[in-house]
Amino acid sequence: MLESQLPLLIALLLLGMVAKLITVRTGGEPGSLSRLGPAVLVPGRMQAIALLICAAGELFLAVGLLVTTHPFFRWGTVAFFALSTYVLLELRRRRPDAGCGCFGEVSSAPVGLRSIGRTVALTGMAGLSVWAPVPGWGAVAHPSWLTVAGVAVLALLSPEIEELIDRVRFRAPCEQRRGPAESVTLARLRSSGTWRAHAGELTSAEPYDSWRELCWRFYAFRNHDADDVVFAVYLSGRRPAVRMAVVSAADNGTLPEYTPVSA
């Protein structure tokens, strides 16, 4: 039973590798590489190289798991997914607009708890597989009910499935789709934990301004200190990401003005 998750680990590594190669080859949507996983953490000229290095690592681990029982590949896979969890946590903290890039440009939605939960689950699966007595090809040839259970868990933790369904339905990237009605987006904002954590600080429950930029809709409020409180709601997915920022009243008029880029 220890080998039951090896087929999933191998499949996920290979899918991630192929998706990254496709994204680098096609270039994805304009500016997409700068919003994807490891590419976020490196200078612009190195972004494609970072994705290719990650893809090469995934291929190396997948082949090793498939053909051998050597501990290097088993523990290497544990380390890979554990490091991925750390990177996603850092991305969520430092670049809340960035996607995990786990499956290339398809994983461009902001990092959420589901993506982090998936890497945690994969780390656990890899840990269980360390002592598997057979190589991956043997487990692939004889899958068990635990393999099916693992598929179900990963499907629940994969926001990319919703993104793919949306692309099939609309056949356009998020930036070019007609977004949900503003009332729907505002309702999603008010049902979020981010809103509940900060609603008591606001002078009004109604925004004094709202606008859309790419895949985000922004709502501006004021708090009791006359600061601007801006919420951003991602426009794709059933449970969209919600981010918040406060612009101090002391900074009003001192910040540079930017021209909005709308879809």
C-alpha positions in Angstrom: 0.0 0.0 0.0 3.0 2.3 0.5 3.4 2.5 -3.3 -0.3 3.4 -4.0 0.5 7.1 -4.4 3.5 6.7 -6.7 1.4 6.8 -9.9 -0.1 10.2 -8.7 3.3 11.6 -7.9 4.7 10.6 -11.3 1.6 11.9 -13.2 1.6 15.2 -11.4 5.3 15.7 -11.9 5.0 14.9 -15.6 2.0 17.1 -16.1 3.7 20.0 -14.4 6.7 19.6 -16.6 4.8 19.5 -19.8 2.6 22.5 -18.9 5.7 24.6 -18.0 7.4 23.7 -21.3 4.2 24.7 -23.2 4.0 27.9 -21.3 7.6 28.9 -22.0 7.3 27.9 -25.7 4.1 29.8 -26.3 4.9 32.6 -24.0 1.4 32.4 -22.4 -0.6 35.6 -22.1 1.3 38.9 -22.2 3.2 39.3 -18.9 2.1 35.9 -17.7 5.6 34.6 -16.9 6.1 37.4 -14.4 3.0 36.1 -12.4 3.9 32.4 -12.2 5.5 30.6 -9.3 9.3 30.5 -9.4 9.4 33.1 -12.2 8.1 35.7 -9.8 11.2 35.4 -7.7 13.8 36.1 -10.4 14.6 39.0 -12.8 12.6 39.2 -16.1 15.3 37.8 -18.3 15.6 34.7 -16.1 11.9 33.9 -15.7 11.7 31.4 -18.6 14.9 29.8 -17.4 13.5 29.4 -13.9 10.4 27.6 -15.3 12.6 25.4 -17.4 14.8 24.4 -14.5 11.8 23.6 -12.5 10.4 21.5 -15.3 13.7 19.6 -15.7 13.7 18.8 -12.0 10.2 17.5 -12.2 11.2 15.2 -15.2 14.3 14.0 -13.3 12.2 13.0 -10.2 9.4 11.5 -12.2 11.8 9.2 -14.2 13.6 8.3 -11.0 10.4 7.3 -9.3 9.2 5.4 -12.3 12.2 3.1 -12.8 13.9 2.8 -9.5 13.4 2.5 -5.7 16.5 4.5 -4.9 16.0 6.7 -1.8 17.5 9.7 -3.5 14.5 10.1 -5.8 12.0 9.3 -3.0 13.4 11.8 -0.6 14.1 14.2 -3.4 10.4 14.2 -4.2 9.5 14.9 -0.5 11.9 17.8 -0.5 10.6 19.1 -3.8 7.0 19.3 -2.6 8.0 20.6 0.8 9.9 23.4 -0.8 7.0 24.0 -3.1 4.8 24.5 -0.1 7.2 27.0 1.4 7.4 28.9 -2.0 3.6 29.1 -2.2 3.4 30.5 1.3 6.0 33.1 0.5 4.2 34.0 -2.8 0.9 34.4 -0.9 2.6 36.7 1.5 4.8 38.7 -0.8 3.0 38.6 -4.1 -0.7 38.0 -3.5 -1.4 38.6 -7.2 0.8 35.8 -8.4 -0.2 32.3 -9.4 1.6 29.2 -8.3 2.7 28.2 -11.8 2.4 24.6 -10.8 0.9 23.7 -14.2 2.2 26.6 -16.2 -0.1 29.4 -17.3 -3.2 27.5 -16.3 -2.1 28.0 -12.7 -2.2 31.8 -13.0 -4.9 32.4 -10.4 -3.6 33.9 -7.1 -2.2 31.3 -4.7 -5.0 30.2 -2.3 -5.4 27.7 0.5 -6.3 24.9 -2.0 -3.0 25.2 -3.9 -1.1 25.2 -0.6 -3.2 22.3 0.7 -2.4 20.3 -2.5 1.4 20.7 -2.0 1.0 19.7 1.6 -1.0 16.6 0.5 1.7 15.8 -2.1 4.4 16.1 0.4 2.6 13.6 2.6 2.0 11.2 -0.3 5.7 11.4 -1.2 6.6 10.7 2.4 4.5 7.6 2.5 6.0 6.4 -0.7 9.6 6.6 0.6 9.5 3.0 1.8 7.5 1.5 -1.1 9.1 -1.8 -2.0 8.5 -1.5 -5.8 9.4 1.2 -8.4 6.7 3.4 -9.9 6.1 1.3 -13.0 5.0 -1.6 -10.7 2.5 0.6 -8.9 1.2 2.1 -12.2 0.5 -1.4 -13.4 -1.4 -2.4 -10.2 -3.3 0.7 -8.9 -5.3 0.4 -5.7 -8.4 2.1 -4.2 -6.0 4.4 -2.3 -4.8 5.7 -5.7 -8.4 6.5 -6.6 -8.8 8.3 -3.2 -5.7 10.3 -3.9 -7.0 11.4 -7.2 -10.2 12.6 -5.6 -8.3 14.6 -2.9 -6.0 16.2 -5.5 -9.0 17.1 -7.7 -10.7 18.9 -4.8 -7.5 20.8 -4.2 -6.8 21.8 -7.8 -8.3 25.2 -8.8 -6.9 24.6 -12.3 -9.8 22.3 -13.1 -12.2 25.2 -12.7 -9.9 27.4 -14.9 -9.8 24.8 -17.6 -13.6 24.4 -17.5 -14.0 28.2 -17.8 -11.6 28.3 -20.8 -13.6 25.6 -22.5 -16.8 27.5 -21.9 -15.5 31.0 -22.8 -12.4 30.2 -24.9 -10.6 33.3 -23.7 -8.2 34.1 -20.9 -9.5 35.7 -17.8 -8.3 39.1 -18.8 -10.5 39.1 -21.9 -13.7 37.6 -20.5 -16.7 39.5 -19.5 -16.6 39.5 -15.7 -19.5 38.6 -13.4 -22.0 41.4 -12.6 -20.6 43.9 -10.1 -23.3 43.0 -7.6 -22.1 39.4 -7.7 -18.5 40.4 -7.2 -19.5 42.6 -4.3 -21.4 39.8 -2.7 -18.4 37.5 -3.0 -16.3 40.2 -1.3 -18.8 40.5 1.6 -18.8 36.7 2.1 -15.0 36.5 2.4 -13.0 36.2 5.5 -10.9 39.3 4.5 -14.1 41.4 4.5 -15.3 40.1 7.8 -11.9 40.9 9.4 -11.9 44.5 8.3 -15.6 45.5 7.8 -15.8 47.0 11.3 -13.1 49.5 10.4 -15.1 51.0 7.5 -17.3 54.1 7.7 -19.7 52.7 5.1 -20.5 49.2 3.8 -20.8 50.7 0.3 -17.7 51.5 -1.8 -17.2 55.0 -2.9 -15.4 53.8 -6.1 -14.8 50.6 -8.0 -13.0 49.6 -11.2 -11.6 46.6 -13.0 -8.0 45.8 -14.0 -7.3 42.6 -15.8 -8.6 39.7 -13.7 -9.4 41.8 -10.6 -12.2 44.1 -9.5 -11.2 46.7 -7.0 -13.5 48.4 -4.4 -12.4 51.5 -2.5 -13.8 52.3 1.0 -12.7 54.7 3.8 -12.0 53.8 7.4 -12.5 55.9 10.5 -9.0 57.3 10.1 -9.9 58.6 6.7 -7.5 56.1 5.1 -8.4 54.4 1.8 -9.1 50.7 2.2 -9.0 48.9 -1.1 -10.3 45.4 -1.6 -9.4 43.3 -4.7 -11.6 40.4 -5.8 -10.3 37.9 -8.4 -12.9 37.5 -11.2 -12.5 33.7 -11.8 -13.4 30.7 -9.7 -16.2 29.8 -7.4 -14.2 30.9 -4.3 -12.1 33.8 -5.7 -9.1 35.2 -3.9 -9.8 38.5 -2.0 -6.9 40.8 -1.1 -6.9 44.1 0.9 -4.6 47.1 1.2 -4.7 50.3 3.2 -3.5 53.6 1.7 -2.8 56.0 4.6 -4.4 59.5 4.3 -0.9 60.9 4.8 0.1 59.3 1.5 -2.8 60.6 -0.5 -1.5 62.9 -3.3 2.0 61.7 -2.9 1.7 58.4 -4.7 2.4 58.2 -8.4 -0.6 57.9 -10.7 -0.9 54.9 -13.0 -3.0 54.4 -16.0 -5.4 51.5 -15.4 -5.1 48.6 -17.8 -8.5 47.0 -18.3 -9.6 44.0 -20.2 
